[in-house]
Every structure is written in C-alpha cells, then in structure tokens.
Amino acid sequence: MLYLQAKTNIIGMHPNRGRLAAELVRRAQAVGDDAGFRTIGVWEFVGLTGEWSRVLALYEFTDGWAGVTEQIRATMQAPPPELAEIYRVADTMRSGGVDDILEPLPGSPDWTTMTGPDRGPLLVSEEVTVPPGGETEYAAYALTCFEAAAREHGWQLLGVFRHALTDNRVVMHWTATLDGYRSLMSSGVLRQWHGRGRALHVTWQQELWTAAAGSRFAAPL
C-alpha cells in the first residue's frame, strides 16, 4: 500500500476551511471505501499549533505505485468529470499546498485498523526528520518505547510512514480525544521520550487537527 497526505492552504479563514473540508468529505462519501483511491480521513487544522489555515486529507492507494501513476495520469492529462469539478470548486478556496507520498513502515496499521470505530476526533500529526536511512530505526523505537505510554492516555496509532521520495522523513499520525491530548501533553511523557531518543532524530514537529464535520472520526470535542 501507498498513501497520499495532502495539506491544502486555505484562502481566507474559517468559512473556506470548512467549505473545502466539506467538499472533500462529499467526494469521499460519493466514491466510497471500495475504490482504488480511498479516503481515510479529512481534518481541519487547529491554528494554535502552527501555520493556519489548512485542511489535511489522508488517502490510500490500494494498488500501490500502479495507483499513484494512474492518479498522475488523471491529474495531469485529463481529469475525469468528478475530479475536474472538485478542482473547480477547490480552486476558489485554496492558494496551494503540499502532497506527500508515504510508505507504511513496519507496525503501521492496515485499512481495517485505521478506519475502526472508537477513535478520537483529533489527529496528532508528527513530522520527524531523521539521519538519512534512519526511518525504520526511528519508527521501531517509537513503537517500542512510546506507543504503550500513548495508549495509556487514549491515543491510538493511525499510521507510521516514511516519505516515499526522500530518505530522512518519518510521519506519525495518532488519533485522540481532547481530554487524552491534554493528559499526555501535560504529563511530560512526550518531551521525556524525545529527549531519550535524541540520537535517532534531527528535528520533530507536532501539529493538531480535528476531524471535519461529517467525515470519518468526526465527533464533538
């Protein structure tokens, strides 16, 4: 499997953020979960934790690189009507963004686990740079030494990935409730864990997102 993480920069503020998220949710519901390019979730950025205003969508290519190359053809050559309509609507609300193709690292959940019930509405997203070639070692350390502590605060691993087009980036996504987020962040566990594993990473940044209305994982905070 391969994954696409799409972060979109929004023109204006909260209204357009919600409108674009709603359009992505509408498309995900229309396509469904049996497609070769299917939506795991759509989230809106919590501005207190970084550069606003943005929307994040996480997709799975069920056919791996064959799905990626087909998406390239559809996007760059002749978008099907549904995709072209999404572009038309989205371009009135976005100023740019960034896409990342992600490969799952050992221990990353599969589709069934990713989309299972009882996940919190928050996405805790961690972007980590590691020494070149150190992605697998960092992920193994995280899953061995941090995941159990995270679960004690109600965090659930959504995915752990390496960037497919570099050799020094790891992306970790967790779902959580707002209470669970407060509990872990105020405990000092995260800072202590990163301190112990300092040799395995160069930089680390966390961002917080909340599930868009009507999307998978959406629930009151």
matplotlib code that plots the C-alpha trace (Angstrom):
import matplotlib.pyplot as plt

x = [0.0, 0.9, -0.7, -1.2, -1.1, -2.5, -2.2, -4.1, -3.5, -6.8, -7.7, -9.2, -10.1, -12.6, -15.5, -13.4, -11.6, -14.9, -16.2, -13.2, -13.3, -16.9, -16.2, -13.5, -15.9, -18.6, -16.2, -15.1, -18.7, -19.5, -16.5, -16.8, -14.4, -14.1, -12.3, -8.6, -8.0, -10.0, -10.2, -9.0, -10.0, -10.3, -9.2, -9.1, -6.1, -6.1, -4.4, -2.9, -0.4, 1.2, 0.6, -3.0, -5.4, -5.2, -7.1, -5.5, -6.7, -5.2, -5.8, -4.8, -3.7, -4.8, -2.7, 0.5, 2.6, 0.2, -2.5, -0.1, 0.8, -2.8, -3.6, -0.7, -2.3, -5.7, -4.5, -2.1, -3.7, -7.4, -9.1, -12.4, -15.5, -15.8, -12.2, -12.4, -15.4, -13.5, -10.6, -13.0, -14.7, -11.5, -9.5, -11.8, -10.8, -7.1, -3.9, -1.6, -0.4, 1.8, 1.3, 3.4, 3.5, 4.0, 5.1, 4.0, 6.8, 6.7, 4.0, 1.8, -1.9, -3.8, -7.0, -9.3, -7.5, -7.1, -10.8, -12.0, -14.5, -13.9, -11.1, -10.9, -11.7, -8.2, -5.3, -2.0, 0.4, 4.2, 6.7, 10.2, 13.5, 16.0, 19.5, 19.5, 18.2, 17.1, 13.4, 12.9, 15.1, 13.2, 9.8, 10.8, 11.9, 8.7, 6.5, 8.6, 9.1, 6.3, 3.2, 2.3, 2.6, 0.4, -2.3, -2.5, -3.7, -6.2, -4.0, -4.3, -1.7, -3.3, -0.1, 3.6, 5.2, 8.4, 8.3, 8.5, 10.6, 13.2, 15.3, 15.1, 11.5, 9.0, 5.3, 3.4, -0.3, -2.3, -6.0, -7.0, -9.7, -9.2, -9.0, -6.4, -4.4, -4.3, -3.5, -0.5, 0.9, 0.7, 2.3, 5.7, 5.9, 6.3, 9.2, 11.0, 10.7, 12.1, 14.9, 15.9, 15.7, 17.6, 20.2, 17.6, 16.1, 17.2, 14.0, 10.5, 7.3, 3.8, 0.6, -3.0, -6.0, -9.7, -11.9, -14.1, -17.8, -19.4, -16.0, -14.7, -13.8, -15.9, -17.3, -17.8, -14.6]
y = [0.0, 3.6, 6.7, 10.3, 13.0, 16.3, 19.5, 22.4, 26.1, 28.0, 31.4, 33.4, 31.9, 29.5, 29.6, 28.5, 25.9, 24.3, 24.6, 22.9, 20.2, 19.6, 19.2, 16.6, 14.8, 14.8, 13.3, 10.6, 9.6, 9.5, 7.4, 5.0, 2.7, 0.2, 2.4, 2.1, 5.6, 5.9, 8.4, 7.6, 10.9, 14.7, 17.1, 20.8, 22.5, 23.7, 27.1, 27.2, 24.6, 26.0, 27.7, 28.2, 27.9, 24.4, 21.2, 17.7, 14.7, 11.2, 8.7, 5.1, 3.8, 0.2, -0.7, 0.9, 2.6, 1.5, 3.6, 6.5, 6.5, 6.3, 9.3, 11.2, 10.5, 11.5, 14.7, 15.9, 14.8, 14.5, 14.7, 12.7, 14.9, 14.4, 15.2, 18.3, 19.5, 19.2, 21.2, 23.9, 24.2, 23.9, 26.4, 29.2, 28.4, 27.3, 29.0, 26.0, 23.2, 20.1, 16.5, 13.7, 10.1, 7.9, 4.3, 2.3, 1.3, -2.0, -1.8, 0.6, -0.3, -1.7, -0.2, -2.1, -0.9, 2.6, 3.0, 1.1, 2.6, 4.4, 6.7, 10.2, 13.2, 14.7, 13.9, 14.4, 14.6, 14.3, 15.2, 13.9, 14.3, 11.5, 10.8, 9.6, 6.0, 6.1, 5.9, 2.2, 2.5, 5.6, 4.0, 0.9, 2.9, 4.9, 1.8, 0.0, 2.9, 5.3, 3.7, 1.9, 5.2, 6.9, 4.3, 4.9, 8.4, 7.1, 7.8, 5.3, 4.9, 5.8, 5.3, 5.4, 6.2, 7.0, 9.7, 7.7, 10.4, 11.1, 9.0, 11.2, 11.8, 9.9, 10.8, 9.5, 10.0, 9.4, 9.8, 11.1, 12.8, 16.4, 15.1, 12.5, 15.0, 17.3, 14.4, 13.2, 16.7, 17.9, 14.7, 15.5, 12.0, 13.2, 15.6, 13.0, 10.3, 12.6, 13.5, 9.9, 9.2, 12.4, 10.4, 8.9, 12.2, 15.6, 17.6, 16.9, 18.9, 18.2, 19.6, 19.2, 18.7, 18.0, 15.7, 17.6, 17.6, 14.5, 12.8, 9.6, 10.1, 13.3, 13.7, 16.5, 17.7]
z = [0.0, -0.5, 1.0, -0.1, 2.5, 1.1, 3.0, 1.4, 2.2, 2.5, 1.1, 3.9, 7.2, 8.9, 6.4, 3.5, 5.6, 6.4, 2.8, 1.4, 4.0, 3.3, -0.4, 0.3, 2.6, -0.1, -2.6, -0.1, 0.6, -3.2, -4.0, -1.0, 0.6, -2.2, -4.6, -5.5, -4.2, -0.9, 1.8, 5.3, 6.8, 6.4, 9.1, 9.7, 11.3, 14.9, 14.4, 17.9, 16.9, 13.7, 10.4, 9.6, 7.9, 6.3, 5.5, 5.6, 3.8, 4.0, 1.2, 0.5, -2.9, -2.7, -5.9, -4.7, -7.4, -10.1, -8.3, -7.9, -11.6, -12.6, -10.4, -12.1, -15.5, -14.4, -12.7, -15.3, -18.5, -18.5, -15.1, -15.0, -14.6, -10.9, -10.2, -12.5, -10.6, -7.3, -8.8, -10.0, -6.6, -4.6, -6.5, -5.3, -1.7, -1.8, -2.6, -2.7, -0.5, -0.4, -1.2, 0.3, -1.0, 2.1, 2.5, 5.6, 8.0, 10.0, 12.6, 10.7, 10.9, 7.9, 6.5, 8.8, 11.9, 10.6, 10.0, 13.0, 15.5, 18.8, 17.5, 18.8, 16.6, 16.9, 14.6, 16.3, 13.4, 13.9, 11.2, 12.0, 10.2, 10.9, 9.8, 6.2, 6.1, 9.8, 9.2, 10.2, 13.3, 14.5, 13.9, 15.7, 18.7, 18.7, 18.6, 21.2, 23.7, 23.2, 21.9, 25.2, 27.1, 24.4, 24.7, 28.5, 27.6, 24.9, 21.9, 19.0, 16.3, 12.9, 10.9, 10.8, 7.4, 5.6, 2.9, -0.4, -2.2, 0.5, 2.9, 6.0, 6.9, 9.1, 9.5, 12.5, 13.0, 16.2, 16.9, 20.3, 22.3, 23.5, 27.1, 26.1, 24.3, 27.3, 29.6, 27.6, 26.8, 30.4, 31.7, 30.2, 28.7, 25.1, 25.9, 28.0, 25.3, 22.6, 24.9, 25.4, 21.6, 20.6, 18.7, 16.4, 15.0, 13.9, 14.2, 15.4, 15.0, 16.1, 14.7, 15.8, 13.5, 14.2, 12.1, 9.6, 10.1, 8.5, 8.0, 9.4, 13.1, 13.4, 17.0, 19.5, 21.2]

ax = plt.figure().add_subplot(projection="3d")
ax.plot(x, y, z, "-o")
ax.set_aspect("equal")
plt.show()
